[in-house]
């Protein structure tokens, strides 16, 4: 269970997974950072074993407001997390799926994609 800031919420999800009989750990990483993504996948493989699935669920928006007021730094952050981060995570998952076995990738979006947000 990856998280950026809310370790307590991530730990609660891990507890639910473990209670249901699954294996899970928490790993702090920013999916807007390729180095963090690599560390995330390395940690999961080292502590849990071969990867068989990925859920891409990270996403951010900028402040709500007119598009013409958007700042480049905000747009870059949104793109780095929502697009590049998802693609890099998917790439790493596929690279790490066991040879000869299929893995599963689930990409999630949010209502923000259709909510007429400026970003």
Buried (B, 14 or more C-beta within 10 A) or exposed (E): BBBBEEEEEBBEEBEEBEEEEEEBBBBBBBBBBBEBBEBBBEBBEEEEEEBBEBBBBBBBBBEEEEEEEBEEEBEEBBBBBBEBBBEBBBEBBEEBBEEEEEBEBEEEEEEBEEEEBBB
